[in-house]
Amino acid sequence: MSLQDDVTAVKRCLDDLVRTVGRLEQNLALLRENESRPQPAGRVEDLVTIPDTPYNSALWTDSDDEGLGVRDRRAP
């Protein structure tokens, strides 16, 4: 490459860098603007109530303890 080609490549890279930094600044400004707005609270329909009562033990029949192996056997 000649010196002129190197200078042209550096200018092109600098232009790309300036453009990218400009886009980042715009995105950061939008992000800050969105964070300053109050966020709507979750709707009641989106909430799921989990009961405090214990689950039926029949749900766990024939299940393996993940990572521990099969029930009533020693782990390897």
C-alpha positions in Angstrom: 0.0 0.0 0.0 1.2 3.5 -0.7 1.2 6.3 1.9 -1.9 7.8 0.2 -3.8 4.6 0.5 -2.9 4.3 4.1 -4.1 7.9 4.8 -7.3 7.3 2.9 -8.0 4.1 4.9 -7.3 5.9 8.2 -9.7 8.8 7.2 -12.4 6.2 6.3 -12.0 4.5 9.7 -12.1 7.8 11.5 -15.3 8.7 9.7 -16.9 5.4 10.6 -15.8 5.9 14.2 -17.3 9.4 14.3 -20.6 8.1 12.9 -20.7 5.2 15.3 -20.0 7.5 18.3 -22.8 9.8 17.1 -25.2 6.9 17.0 -24.2 5.7 20.5 -24.7 9.2 21.8 -28.2 9.3 20.3 -29.1 5.9 21.7 -27.8 6.9 25.1 -29.9 10.1 25.1 -33.0 8.0 24.2 -32.2 5.5 26.9 -31.9 8.2 29.5 -35.1 9.9 28.3 -37.0 6.6 28.6 -35.6 5.9 32.1 -36.8 9.3 33.3 -40.4 8.5 32.3 -42.5 6.8 34.9 -43.1 3.2 34.1 -46.6 1.8 34.2 -47.3 -0.6 37.1 -48.0 -4.2 36.3 -51.6 -5.1 35.6 -53.4 -7.3 38.0 -54.1 -9.8 35.2 -50.4 -10.3 34.8 -49.9 -11.5 38.4 -50.1 -15.1 39.3 -51.0 -16.1 42.8 -49.0 -19.0 44.2 -50.8 -20.8 47.1 -49.0 -21.5 50.4 -50.5 -24.9 50.7 -48.1 -27.9 50.1 -48.3 -29.6 46.8 -49.8 -33.1 46.5 -46.9 -35.6 46.9 -48.4 -37.7 44.1 -47.1 -35.1 41.7 -43.5 -36.2 42.5 -44.1 -40.0 42.1 -41.6 -41.6 39.7 -39.6 -38.4 39.4 -35.8 -38.2 39.6 -33.9 -35.7 41.6 -32.0 -33.8 38.9 -28.3 -34.1 39.4 -28.7 -36.5 42.3 -29.7 -39.6 40.5 -32.6 -41.9 41.0 -34.5 -41.9 44.3 -33.6 -44.7 46.8 -30.2 -45.3 45.1 -26.8 -44.1 45.9 -25.3 -41.4 43.7 -22.3 -42.6 41.6 
